[in-house]
């Protein structure tokens, strides 16, 4: 049933002490038959803090100095998230506002982004 209503398969992201883990659920489209049980695989990706944030940039110079270029990117993502949450609240969804972003150790003393 959830395959029929979900456009995207779920993924989870975890972090601890500057390490980032992403767990993806993957289905095999060739085997997707809603009349029988599906085939699912899982992908686990573990990254260091720097390699996690390198992926935010395509420019080599920005990747090299990601700590300098990251704060405006994070601020933009926070604004986008706030707009999306406000839109969802207006549609009747309940938003868990207790979530806090992981500290970005490379930005200094485990500081959380603004």
Biopython code that builds the backbone (N, CA, C, O; Angstrom):
import numpy as np
from Bio.PDB.StructureBuilder import StructureBuilder

atoms = [
    (1, "UNK", "N", (0.815, -1.200, 0.000)),
    (1, "UNK", "CA", (0.000, 0.000, 0.000)),
    (1, "UNK", "C", (0.856, 1.261, 0.000)),
    (1, "UNK", "O", (0.563, 2.211, -0.727)),
    (2, "UNK", "N", (1.902, 1.276, 0.802)),
    (2, "UNK", "CA", (2.704, 2.495, 0.885)),
    (2, "UNK", "C", (3.431, 2.763, -0.423)),
    (2, "UNK", "O", (3.758, 3.914, -0.713)),
    (3, "UNK", "N", (3.695, 1.731, -1.223)),
    (3, "UNK", "CA", (4.336, 1.946, -2.524)),
    (3, "UNK", "C", (3.413, 2.739, -3.440)),
    (3, "UNK", "O", (3.887, 3.488, -4.295)),
    (4, "UNK", "N", (2.111, 2.585, -3.275)),
    (4, "UNK", "CA", (1.164, 3.296, -4.118)),
    (4, "UNK", "C", (1.038, 4.766, -3.741)),
    (4, "UNK", "O", (0.732, 5.592, -4.601)),
    (5, "UNK", "N", (1.264, 5.112, -2.485)),
    (5, "UNK", "CA", (1.056, 6.495, -2.064)),
    (5, "UNK", "C", (2.346, 7.300, -1.931)),
    (5, "UNK", "O", (2.295, 8.529, -1.878)),
    (6, "UNK", "N", (3.492, 6.641, -1.877)),
    (6, "UNK", "CA", (4.758, 7.359, -1.723)),
    (6, "UNK", "C", (5.456, 7.524, -3.059)),
    (6, "UNK", "O", (5.727, 6.554, -3.767)),
    (7, "UNK", "N", (5.742, 8.784, -3.389)),
    (7, "UNK", "CA", (6.496, 9.059, -4.602)),
    (7, "UNK", "C", (7.958, 8.651, -4.434)),
    (7, "UNK", "O", (8.586, 8.139, -5.362)),
    (8, "UNK", "N", (8.476, 8.881, -3.260)),
    (8, "UNK", "CA", (9.889, 8.620, -2.989)),
    (8, "UNK", "C", (10.004, 7.599, -1.866)),
    (8, "UNK", "O", (9.239, 7.624, -0.902)),
    (9, "UNK", "N", (10.950, 6.721, -2.005)),
    (9, "UNK", "CA", (11.179, 5.740, -0.951)),
    (9, "UNK", "C", (11.862, 6.421, 0.231)),
    (9, "UNK", "O", (12.596, 7.392, 0.047)),
    (10, "UNK", "N", (11.629, 5.928, 1.427)),
    (10, "UNK", "CA", (12.146, 6.606, 2.622)),
    (10, "UNK", "C", (13.656, 6.474, 2.784)),
    (10, "UNK", "O", (14.279, 5.526, 2.305)),
    (11, "UNK", "N", (14.217, 7.453, 3.472)),
    (11, "UNK", "CA", (15.611, 7.387, 3.891)),
    (11, "UNK", "C", (15.720, 8.064, 5.248)),
    (11, "UNK", "O", (14.912, 8.922, 5.606)),
    (12, "UNK", "N", (16.724, 7.661, 5.981)),
    (12, "UNK", "CA", (16.961, 8.228, 7.307)),
    (12, "UNK", "C", (18.405, 8.686, 7.379)),
    (12, "UNK", "O", (19.295, 8.077, 6.787)),
    (13, "UNK", "N", (18.626, 9.768, 8.113)),
    (13, "UNK", "CA", (19.981, 10.275, 8.316)),
    (13, "UNK", "C", (20.241, 10.351, 9.816)),
    (13, "UNK", "O", (19.414, 10.831, 10.591)),
    (14, "UNK", "N", (21.416, 9.862, 10.197)),
    (14, "UNK", "CA", (21.829, 9.862, 11.594)),
    (14, "UNK", "C", (23.209, 10.512, 11.681)),
    (14, "UNK", "O", (23.960, 10.527, 10.706)),
    (15, "UNK", "N", (23.526, 11.037, 12.833)),
    (15, "UNK", "CA", (24.846, 11.628, 13.030)),
    (15, "UNK", "C", (25.287, 11.414, 14.466)),
    (15, "UNK", "O", (24.474, 11.274, 15.380)),
    (16, "UNK", "N", (26.599, 11.395, 14.635)),
    (16, "UNK", "CA", (27.200, 11.338, 15.969)),
    (16, "UNK", "C", (28.666, 11.713, 15.848)),
    (16, "UNK", "O", (29.387, 11.159, 15.018)),
    (17, "UNK", "N", (29.101, 12.635, 16.661)),
    (17, "UNK", "CA", (30.523, 12.985, 16.778)),
    (17, "UNK", "C", (31.194, 13.236, 15.430)),
    (17, "UNK", "O", (32.294, 12.739, 15.187)),
    (18, "UNK", "N", (30.548, 13.995, 14.557)),
    (18, "UNK", "CA", (31.154, 14.341, 13.275)),
    (18, "UNK", "C", (31.070, 13.256, 12.224)),
    (18, "UNK", "O", (31.698, 13.375, 11.172)),
    (19, "UNK", "N", (30.317, 12.206, 12.476)),
    (19, "UNK", "CA", (30.103, 11.150, 11.487)),
    (19, "UNK", "C", (28.638, 11.158, 11.077)),
    (19, "UNK", "O", (27.750, 11.416, 11.889)),
    (20, "UNK", "N", (28.402, 10.870, 9.793)),
    (20, "UNK", "CA", (27.055, 10.921, 9.247)),
    (20, "UNK", "C", (26.736, 9.592, 8.568)),
    (20, "UNK", "O", (27.536, 9.069, 7.791)),
    (21, "UNK", "N", (25.557, 9.057, 8.872)),
    (21, "UNK", "CA", (25.122, 7.798, 8.298)),
    (21, "UNK", "C", (23.776, 8.031, 7.618)),
    (21, "UNK", "O", (22.862, 8.604, 8.212)),
    (22, "UNK", "N", (23.663, 7.585, 6.380)),
    (22, "UNK", "CA", (22.398, 7.656, 5.648)),
    (22, "UNK", "C", (21.964, 6.240, 5.309)),
    (22, "UNK", "O", (22.748, 5.452, 4.779)),
    (23, "UNK", "N", (20.720, 5.921, 5.614)),
    (23, "UNK", "CA", (20.147, 4.617, 5.315)),
    (23, "UNK", "C", (19.021, 4.835, 4.310)),
    (23, "UNK", "O", (18.045, 5.527, 4.599)),
    (24, "UNK", "N", (19.165, 4.239, 3.127)),
    (24, "UNK", "CA", (18.167, 4.354, 2.062)),
    (24, "UNK", "C", (17.457, 3.027, 1.872)),
    (24, "UNK", "O", (18.071, 1.962, 1.938)),
    (25, "UNK", "N", (16.152, 3.105, 1.634)),
    (25, "UNK", "CA", (15.386, 1.935, 1.217)),
    (25, "UNK", "C", (15.294, 2.013, -0.302)),
    (25, "UNK", "O", (14.938, 3.049, -0.862)),
    (26, "UNK", "N", (15.617, 0.917, -0.953)),
    (26, "UNK", "CA", (15.619, 0.879, -2.416)),
    (26, "UNK", "C", (14.734, -0.288, -2.838)),
    (26, "UNK", "O", (14.836, -1.391, -2.301)),
    (27, "UNK", "N", (13.870, -0.025, -3.803)),
    (27, "UNK", "CA", (13.120, -1.151, -4.363)),
    (27, "UNK", "C", (13.602, -1.365, -5.791)),
    (27, "UNK", "O", (14.226, -0.485, -6.384)),
    (28, "UNK", "N", (13.318, -2.500, -6.318)),
    (28, "UNK", "CA", (13.724, -2.835, -7.679)),
    (28, "UNK", "C", (12.518, -2.606, -8.589)),
    (28, "UNK", "O", (11.584, -3.408, -8.586)),
    (29, "UNK", "N", (12.527, -1.512, -9.375)),
    (29, "UNK", "CA", (11.357, -1.197, -10.195)),
    (29, "UNK", "C", (10.944, -2.341, -11.119)),
    (29, "UNK", "O", (9.754, -2.533, -11.368)),
    (30, "UNK", "N", (11.906, -3.095, -11.626)),
    (30, "UNK", "CA", (11.572, -4.212, -12.520)),
    (30, "UNK", "C", (10.786, -5.291, -11.780)),
    (30, "UNK", "O", (10.062, -6.069, -12.400)),
    (31, "UNK", "N", (10.927, -5.337, -10.468)),
    (31, "UNK", "CA", (10.231, -6.349, -9.683)),
    (31, "UNK", "C", (9.005, -5.775, -8.967)),
    (31, "UNK", "O", (8.361, -6.472, -8.182)),
    (32, "UNK", "N", (8.685, -4.516, -9.235)),
    (32, "UNK", "CA", (7.565, -3.864, -8.553)),
    (32, "UNK", "C", (6.248, -4.400, -9.123)),
    (32, "UNK", "O", (5.860, -4.085, -10.249)),
    (33, "UNK", "N", (5.603, -5.185, -8.342)),
    (33, "UNK", "CA", (4.318, -5.756, -8.707)),
    (33, "UNK", "C", (3.422, -5.579, -7.492)),
    (33, "UNK", "O", (3.619, -6.227, -6.464)),
    (34, "UNK", "N", (2.451, -4.712, -7.615)),
    (34, "UNK", "CA", (1.602, -4.389, -6.469)),
    (34, "UNK", "C", (0.711, -5.550, -6.046)),
    (34, "UNK", "O", (0.039, -5.474, -5.017)),
    (35, "UNK", "N", (0.703, -6.617, -6.825)),
    (35, "UNK", "CA", (-0.111, -7.789, -6.497)),
    (35, "UNK", "C", (0.619, -8.761, -5.567)),
    (35, "UNK", "O", (0.003, -9.683, -5.031)),
    (36, "UNK", "N", (1.936, -8.560, -5.372)),
    (36, "UNK", "CA", (2.675, -9.465, -4.499)),
    (36, "UNK", "C", (3.688, -8.667, -3.681)),
    (36, "UNK", "O", (3.892, -7.475, -3.910)),
    (37, "UNK", "N", (4.314, -9.342, -2.732)),
    (37, "UNK", "CA", (5.290, -8.666, -1.877)),
    (37, "UNK", "C", (6.440, -8.134, -2.714)),
    (37, "UNK", "O", (6.814, -8.723, -3.728)),
    (38, "UNK", "N", (6.996, -7.012, -2.274)),
    (38, "UNK", "CA", (8.068, -6.377, -3.023)),
    (38, "UNK", "C", (9.440, -6.887, -2.643)),
    (38, "UNK", "O", (9.606, -7.664, -1.702)),
    (39, "UNK", "N", (10.412, -6.429, -3.398)),
    (39, "UNK", "CA", (11.809, -6.731, -3.133)),
    (39, "UNK", "C", (12.460, -5.425, -2.707)),
    (39, "UNK", "O", (12.392, -4.431, -3.430)),
    (40, "UNK", "N", (13.084, -5.421, -1.548)),
    (40, "UNK", "CA", (13.687, -4.205, -1.031)),
    (40, "UNK", "C", (15.147, -4.444, -0.707)),
    (40, "UNK", "O", (15.537, -5.514, -0.241)),
    (41, "UNK", "N", (15.936, -3.432, -0.964)),
    (41, "UNK", "CA", (17.344, -3.455, -0.594)),
    (41, "UNK", "C", (17.599, -2.214, 0.251)),
    (41, "UNK", "O", (16.814, -1.266, 0.244)),
    (42, "UNK", "N", (18.696, -2.241, 0.968)),
    (42, "UNK", "CA", (19.061, -1.098, 1.793)),
    (42, "UNK", "C", (20.457, -0.650, 1.416)),
    (42, "UNK", "O", (21.339, -1.469, 1.156)),
    (43, "UNK", "N", (20.646, 0.636, 1.389)),
    (43, "UNK", "CA", (21.948, 1.216, 1.116)),
    (43, "UNK", "C", (22.369, 1.991, 2.362)),
    (43, "UNK", "O", (21.600, 2.800, 2.882)),
    (44, "UNK", "N", (23.570, 1.748, 2.835)),
    (44, "UNK", "CA", (24.095, 2.456, 4.000)),
    (44, "UNK", "C", (25.335, 3.220, 3.567)),
    (44, "UNK", "O", (26.268, 2.647, 3.005)),
    (45, "UNK", "N", (25.336, 4.518, 3.834)),
    (45, "UNK", "CA", (26.452, 5.381, 3.458)),
    (45, "UNK", "C", (26.963, 6.064, 4.724)),
    (45, "UNK", "O", (26.200, 6.727, 5.427)),
    (46, "UNK", "N", (28.240, 5.902, 5.011)),
    (46, "UNK", "CA", (28.850, 6.529, 6.187)),
    (46, "UNK", "C", (29.895, 7.522, 5.710)),
    (46, "UNK", "O", (30.768, 7.183, 4.911)),
    (47, "UNK", "N", (29.801, 8.750, 6.204)),
    (47, "UNK", "CA", (30.711, 9.813, 5.776)),
    (47, "UNK", "C", (31.277, 10.557, 6.981)),
    (47, "UNK", "O", (30.677, 10.607, 8.055)),
    (48, "UNK", "N", (32.442, 11.125, 6.760)),
    (48, "UNK", "CA", (33.003, 12.053, 7.743)),
    (48, "UNK", "C", (32.256, 13.379, 7.614)),
    (48, "UNK", "O", (31.504, 13.590, 6.662)),
    (49, "UNK", "N", (32.467, 14.248, 8.562)),
    (49, "UNK", "CA", (31.823, 15.561, 8.509)),
    (49, "UNK", "C", (32.202, 16.308, 7.234)),
    (49, "UNK", "O", (31.329, 16.844, 6.552)),
    (50, "UNK", "N", (33.476, 16.348, 6.908)),
    (50, "UNK", "CA", (33.892, 17.100, 5.719)),
    (50, "UNK", "C", (33.313, 16.497, 4.445)),
    (50, "UNK", "O", (32.811, 17.236, 3.598)),
    (51, "UNK", "N", (33.368, 15.179, 4.286)),
    (51, "UNK", "CA", (32.822, 14.603, 3.055)),
    (51, "UNK", "C", (31.305, 14.746, 2.996)),
    (51, "UNK", "O", (30.744, 14.814, 1.902)),
    (52, "UNK", "N", (30.636, 14.793, 4.127)),
    (52, "UNK", "CA", (29.196, 15.041, 4.131)),
    (52, "UNK", "C", (28.896, 16.419, 3.565)),
    (52, "UNK", "O", (27.982, 16.567, 2.754)),
    (53, "UNK", "N", (29.646, 17.424, 3.976)),
    (53, "UNK", "CA", (29.361, 18.786, 3.532)),
    (53, "UNK", "C", (29.995, 19.132, 2.194)),
    (53, "UNK", "O", (29.560, 20.085, 1.547)),
    (54, "UNK", "N", (31.002, 18.396, 1.761)),
    (54, "UNK", "CA", (31.533, 18.596, 0.408)),
    (54, "UNK", "C", (30.433, 18.415, -0.618)),
    (54, "UNK", "O", (30.412, 19.099, -1.642)),
    (55, "UNK", "N", (29.521, 17.497, -0.346)),
    (55, "UNK", "CA", (28.466, 17.193, -1.316)),
    (55, "UNK", "C", (27.521, 18.379, -1.544)),
    (55, "UNK", "O", (26.728, 18.353, -2.485)),
    (56, "UNK", "N", (27.592, 19.399, -0.715)),
    (56, "UNK", "CA", (26.755, 20.581, -0.900)),
    (56, "UNK", "C", (27.274, 21.473, -2.029)),
    (56, "UNK", "O", (26.575, 22.386, -2.468)),
    (57, "UNK", "N", (28.486, 21.215, -2.497)),
    (57, "UNK", "CA", (29.141, 22.101, -3.459)),
    (57, "UNK", "C", (29.617, 21.338, -4.692)),
    (57, "UNK", "O", (29.939, 20.152, -4.618)),
    (58, "UNK", "N", (29.656, 22.037, -5.822)),
    (58, "UNK", "CA", (30.204, 21.447, -7.039)),
    (58, "UNK", "C", (31.558, 22.056, -7.380)),
    (58, "UNK", "O", (32.394, 21.404, -8.006)),
    (59, "UNK", "N", (31.773, 23.290, -6.975)),
    (59, "UNK", "CA", (33.023, 23.997, -7.257)),
    (59, "UNK", "C", (34.149, 23.448, -6.375)),
    (59, "UNK", "O", (33.982, 23.291, -5.165)),
    (60, "UNK", "N", (35.283, 23.163, -6.988)),
    (60, "UNK", "CA", (36.415, 22.577, -6.261)),
    (60, "UNK", "C", (36.901, 23.508, -5.146)),
    (60, "UNK", "O", (37.225, 23.046, -4.052)),
    (61, "UNK", "N", (36.953, 24.788, -5.412)),
    (61, "UNK", "CA", (37.408, 25.751, -4.395)),
    (61, "UNK", "C", (36.447, 25.770, -3.209)),
    (61, "UNK", "O", (36.878, 25.852, -2.059)),
    (62, "UNK", "N", (35.160, 25.696, -3.483)),
    (62, "UNK", "CA", (34.184, 25.671, -2.390)),
    (62, "UNK", "C", (34.283, 24.371, -1.598)),
    (62, "UNK", "O", (34.133, 24.377, -0.376)),
    (63, "UNK", "N", (34.535, 23.263, -2.283)),
    (63, "UNK", "CA", (34.727, 22.003, -1.571)),
    (63, "UNK", "C", (35.960, 22.084, -0.666)),
    (63, "UNK", "O", (35.939, 21.618, 0.473)),
    (64, "UNK", "N", (37.017, 22.675, -1.185)),
    (64, "UNK", "CA", (38.268, 22.774, -0.435)),
    (64, "UNK", "C", (38.098, 23.610, 0.829)),
    (64, "UNK", "O", (38.697, 23.313, 1.863)),
    (65, "UNK", "N", (37.281, 24.651, 0.741)),
    (65, "UNK", "CA", (37.076, 25.565, 1.875)),
    (65, "UNK", "C", (35.604, 25.558, 2.295)),
    (65, "UNK", "O", (34.999, 26.607, 2.514)),
    (66, "UNK", "N", (35.056, 24.367, 2.401)),
    (66, "UNK", "CA", (33.621, 24.225, 2.668)),
    (66, "UNK", "C", (33.179, 24.906, 3.944)),
    (66, "UNK", "O", (32.045, 25.377, 4.023)),
    (67, "UNK", "N", (34.051, 24.972, 4.959)),
    (67, "UNK", "CA", (33.681, 25.598, 6.233)),
    (67, "UNK", "C", (33.320, 27.073, 6.030)),
    (67, "UNK", "O", (32.421, 27.592, 6.691)),
    (68, "UNK", "N", (34.022, 27.739, 5.116)),
    (68, "UNK", "CA", (33.784, 29.155, 4.841)),
    (68, "UNK", "C", (32.475, 29.357, 4.069)),
    (68, "UNK", "O", (31.756, 30.328, 4.303)),
    (69, "UNK", "N", (32.174, 28.444, 3.157)),
    (69, "UNK", "CA", (31.022, 28.604, 2.280)),
    (69, "UNK", "C", (29.737, 27.966, 2.827)),
    (69, "UNK", "O", (28.654, 28.217, 2.297)),
    (70, "UNK", "N", (29.844, 27.162, 3.856)),
    (70, "UNK", "CA", (28.683, 26.427, 4.358)),
    (70, "UNK", "C", (27.642, 27.285, 5.089)),
    (70, "UNK", "O", (26.451, 27.079, 4.858)),
    (71, "UNK", "N", (28.015, 28.228, 5.950)),
    (71, "UNK", "CA", (26.991, 28.952, 6.709)),
    (71, "UNK", "C", (25.872, 29.567, 5.872)),
    (71, "UNK", "O", (24.711, 29.439, 6.261)),
    (72, "UNK", "N", (26.153, 30.236, 4.729)),
    (72, "UNK", "CA", (25.020, 30.762, 3.948)),
    (72, "UNK", "C", (24.135, 29.654, 3.349)),
    (72, "UNK", "O", (22.926, 29.833, 3.201)),
    (73, "UNK", "N", (24.738, 28.530, 3.013)),
    (73, "UNK", "CA", (23.965, 27.409, 2.475)),
    (73, "UNK", "C", (23.018, 26.880, 3.557)),
    (73, "UNK", "O", (21.842, 26.630, 3.294)),
    (74, "UNK", "N", (23.536, 26.714, 4.759)),
    (74, "UNK", "CA", (22.721, 26.230, 5.872)),
    (74, "UNK", "C", (21.596, 27.224, 6.173)),
    (74, "UNK", "O", (20.459, 26.819, 6.414)),
    (75, "UNK", "N", (21.909, 28.523, 6.159)),
    (75, "UNK", "CA", (20.881, 29.537, 6.431)),
    (75, "UNK", "C", (19.772, 29.465, 5.379)),
    (75, "UNK", "O", (18.592, 29.572, 5.713)),
    (76, "UNK", "N", (20.145, 29.284, 4.120)),
    (76, "UNK", "CA", (19.157, 29.171, 3.045)),
    (76, "UNK", "C", (18.281, 27.934, 3.250)),
    (76, "UNK", "O", (17.066, 27.996, 3.066)),
    (77, "UNK", "N", (18.888, 26.832, 3.624)),
    (77, "UNK", "CA", (18.114, 25.598, 3.851)),
    (77, "UNK", "C", (17.172, 25.742, 5.048)),
    (77, "UNK", "O", (16.073, 25.187, 5.043)),
    (78, "UNK", "N", (17.596, 26.477, 6.062)),
    (78, "UNK", "CA", (16.718, 26.722, 7.209)),
    (78, "UNK", "C", (15.503, 27.537, 6.777)),
    (78, "UNK", "O", (14.381, 27.255, 7.198)),
    (79, "UNK", "N", (15.727, 28.548, 5.935)),
    (79, "UNK", "CA", (14.612, 29.366, 5.449)),
    (79, "UNK", "C", (13.654, 28.532, 4.602)),
    (79, "UNK", "O", (12.436, 28.650, 4.734)),
    (80, "UNK", "N", (14.206, 27.693, 3.736)),
    (80, "UNK", "CA", (13.367, 26.828, 2.901)),
    (80, "UNK", "C", (12.555, 25.867, 3.767)),
    (80, "UNK", "O", (11.372, 25.639, 3.513)),
    (81, "UNK", "N", (13.204, 25.304, 4.796)),
    (81, "UNK", "CA", (12.500, 24.384, 5.684)),
    (81, "UNK", "C", (11.375, 25.114, 6.417)),
    (81, "UNK", "O", (10.277, 24.574, 6.553)),
    (82, "UNK", "N", (11.636, 26.338, 6.891)),
    (82, "UNK", "CA", (10.608, 27.116, 7.599)),
    (82, "UNK", "C", (9.421, 27.391, 6.682)),
    (82, "UNK", "O", (8.273, 27.281, 7.113)),
    (83, "UNK", "N", (9.678, 27.748, 5.425)),
    (83, "UNK", "CA", (8.581, 27.992, 4.482)),
    (83, "UNK", "C", (7.780, 26.713, 4.226)),
    (83, "UNK", "O", (6.549, 26.737, 4.210)),
    (84, "UNK", "N", (8.486, 25.601, 4.028)),
    (84, "UNK", "CA", (7.807, 24.324, 3.774)),
    (84, "UNK", "C", (6.981, 23.901, 4.981)),
    (84, "UNK", "O", (5.849, 23.443, 4.831)),
    (85, "UNK", "N", (7.546, 24.054, 6.186)),
    (85, "UNK", "CA", (6.803, 23.688, 7.396)),
    (85, "UNK", "C", (5.566, 24.559, 7.563)),
    (85, "UNK", "O", (4.509, 24.063, 7.954)),
    (86, "UNK", "N", (5.684, 25.854, 7.272)),
    (86, "UNK", "CA", (4.530, 26.752, 7.382)),
    (86, "UNK", "C", (3.442, 26.335, 6.391)),
    (86, "UNK", "O", (2.257, 26.340, 6.724)),
    (87, "UNK", "N", (3.845, 25.981, 5.190)),
    (87, "UNK", "CA", (2.884, 25.530, 4.182)),
    (87, "UNK", "C", (2.189, 24.242, 4.633)),
    (87, "UNK", "O", (0.974, 24.106, 4.490)),
    (88, "UNK", "N", (2.956, 23.309, 5.171)),
    (88, "UNK", "CA", (2.372, 22.048, 5.635)),
    (88, "UNK", "C", (1.447, 22.257, 6.830)),
    (88, "UNK", "O", (0.399, 21.620, 6.930)),
    (89, "UNK", "N", (1.844, 23.163, 7.748)),
    (89, "UNK", "CA", (0.967, 23.469, 8.897)),
    (89, "UNK", "C", (-0.372, 24.032, 8.405)),
    (89, "UNK", "O", (-1.429, 23.712, 8.949)),
    (90, "UNK", "N", (-0.309, 24.880, 7.362)),
    (90, "UNK", "CA", (-1.550, 25.459, 6.832)),
    (90, "UNK", "C", (-2.447, 24.399, 6.201)),
    (90, "UNK", "O", (-3.647, 24.616, 6.034)),
    (91, "UNK", "N", (-1.859, 23.246, 5.849)),
    (91, "UNK", "CA", (-2.623, 22.127, 5.288)),
    (91, "UNK", "C", (-3.084, 21.156, 6.382)),
    (91, "UNK", "O", (-3.715, 20.139, 6.093)),
    (92, "UNK", "N", (-2.762, 21.483, 7.647)),
    (92, "UNK", "CA", (-3.229, 20.661, 8.755)),
    (92, "UNK", "C", (-2.220, 19.664, 9.298)),
    (92, "UNK", "O", (-2.544, 18.887, 10.196)),
    (93, "UNK", "N", (-0.997, 19.671, 8.767)),
    (93, "UNK", "CA", (0.024, 18.752, 9.272)),
    (93, "UNK", "C", (0.586, 19.270, 10.592)),
    (93, "UNK", "O", (0.643, 20.479, 10.819)),
    (94, "UNK", "N", (0.999, 18.353, 11.455)),
    (94, "UNK", "CA", (1.676, 18.695, 12.696)),
    (94, "UNK", "C", (3.177, 18.541, 12.458)),
    (94, "UNK", "O", (3.622, 17.508, 11.957)),
    (95, "UNK", "N", (3.939, 19.536, 12.805)),
    (95, "UNK", "CA", (5.389, 19.541, 12.594)),
    (95, "UNK", "C", (6.088, 19.376, 13.935)),
    (95, "UNK", "O", (5.782, 20.085, 14.894)),
    (96, "UNK", "N", (7.028, 18.438, 14.001)),
    (96, "UNK", "CA", (7.844, 18.249, 15.203)),
    (96, "UNK", "C", (8.900, 19.354, 15.221)),
    (96, "UNK", "O", (9.857, 19.316, 14.447)),
    (97, "UNK", "N", (8.727, 20.323, 16.092)),
    (97, "UNK", "CA", (9.649, 21.455, 16.142)),
    (97, "UNK", "C", (10.789, 21.243, 17.134)),
    (97, "UNK", "O", (11.590, 22.152, 17.355)),
    (98, "UNK", "N", (10.872, 20.062, 17.731)),
    (98, "UNK", "CA", (11.949, 19.799, 18.688)),
    (98, "UNK", "C", (13.250, 19.391, 17.986)),
    (98, "UNK", "O", (14.297, 19.297, 18.626)),
    (99, "UNK", "N", (13.184, 19.150, 16.674)),
    (99, "UNK", "CA", (14.376, 18.738, 15.937)),
    (99, "UNK", "C", (15.444, 19.822, 15.997)),
    (99, "UNK", "O", (15.145, 21.010, 15.875)),
    (100, "UNK", "N", (16.695, 19.400, 16.186)),
    (100, "UNK", "CA", (17.831, 20.313, 16.116)),
    (100, "UNK", "C", (18.853, 19.730, 15.159)),
    (100, "UNK", "O", (19.122, 18.529, 15.173)),
    (101, "UNK", "N", (19.419, 20.595, 14.327)),
    (101, "UNK", "CA", (20.463, 20.147, 13.412)),
    (101, "UNK", "C", (21.674, 19.666, 14.192)),
    (101, "UNK", "O", (21.914, 20.118, 15.312)),
    (102, "UNK", "N", (22.434, 18.757, 13.613)),
    (102, "UNK", "CA", (23.647, 18.309, 14.304)),
    (102, "UNK", "C", (24.670, 19.439, 14.402)),
    (102, "UNK", "O", (24.709, 20.316, 13.539)),
    (103, "UNK", "N", (25.485, 19.423, 15.435)),
    (103, "UNK", "CA", (26.545, 20.430, 15.504)),
    (103, "UNK", "C", (27.547, 20.182, 14.380)),
    (103, "UNK", "O", (27.838, 19.038, 14.031)),
    (104, "UNK", "N", (28.061, 21.256, 13.829)),
    (104, "UNK", "CA", (29.082, 21.139, 12.788)),
    (104, "UNK", "C", (30.415, 21.460, 13.463)),
    (104, "UNK", "O", (30.766, 22.620, 13.681)),
    (105, "UNK", "N", (31.136, 20.403, 13.781)),
    (105, "UNK", "CA", (32.344, 20.536, 14.596)),
    (105, "UNK", "C", (33.385, 21.443, 13.949)),
    (105, "UNK", "O", (34.075, 22.189, 14.644)),
    (106, "UNK", "N", (33.500, 21.384, 12.632)),
    (106, "UNK", "CA", (34.502, 22.192, 11.931)),
    (106, "UNK", "C", (34.206, 23.685, 11.973)),
    (106, "UNK", "O", (35.081, 24.499, 11.676)),
    (107, "UNK", "N", (32.990, 24.050, 12.335)),
    (107, "UNK", "CA", (32.670, 25.464, 12.460)),
    (107, "UNK", "C", (33.027, 26.022, 13.828)),
    (107, "UNK", "O", (32.819, 27.202, 14.110)),
    (108, "UNK", "N", (33.566, 25.157, 14.668)),
    (108, "UNK", "CA", (34.094, 25.636, 15.942)),
    (108, "UNK", "C", (33.359, 25.141, 17.152)),
    (108, "UNK", "O", (32.196, 25.477, 17.374)),
    (109, "UNK", "N", (34.048, 24.334, 17.941)),
    (109, "UNK", "CA", (33.577, 23.918, 19.263)),
    (109, "UNK", "C", (32.177, 23.303, 19.255)),
    (109, "UNK", "O", (31.396, 23.509, 20.184)),
    (110, "UNK", "N", (31.868, 22.551, 18.204)),
    (110, "UNK", "CA", (30.579, 21.869, 18.162)),
    (110, "UNK", "C", (29.403, 22.812, 17.981)),
    (110, "UNK", "O", (28.267, 22.466, 18.309)),
    (111, "UNK", "N", (29.672, 24.009, 17.458)),
    (111, "UNK", "CA", (28.615, 24.997, 17.305)),
    (111, "UNK", "C", (27.572, 24.508, 16.314)),
    (111, "UNK", "O", (27.886, 23.865, 15.312)),
    (112, "UNK", "N", (26.329, 24.829, 16.622)),
    (112, "UNK", "CA", (25.248, 24.524, 15.689)),
    (112, "UNK", "C", (25.105, 25.707, 14.744)),
    (112, "UNK", "O", (25.313, 26.854, 15.141)),
    (113, "UNK", "N", (24.749, 25.429, 13.489)),
    (113, "UNK", "CA", (24.587, 26.544, 12.551)),
    (113, "UNK", "C", (23.417, 27.429, 12.956)),
    (113, "UNK", "O", (22.467, 26.965, 13.585)),
    (114, "UNK", "N", (23.490, 28.686, 12.598)),
    (114, "UNK", "CA", (22.424, 29.640, 12.946)),
    (114, "UNK", "C", (21.162, 29.367, 12.164)),
    (114, "UNK", "O", (20.167, 30.072, 12.331)),
]
sb = StructureBuilder()
sb.init_structure("model")
sb.init_model(0)
sb.init_chain("A")
sb.init_seg("    ")
for serial, (resi, resn, name, xyz) in enumerate(atoms, 1):
    if name == "N":
        sb.init_residue(resn, " ", resi, " ")
    sb.init_atom(name, np.array(xyz, "f"), 0.0, 1.0, " ", f" {name:<3s}", serial, name[0])
structure = sb.get_structure()
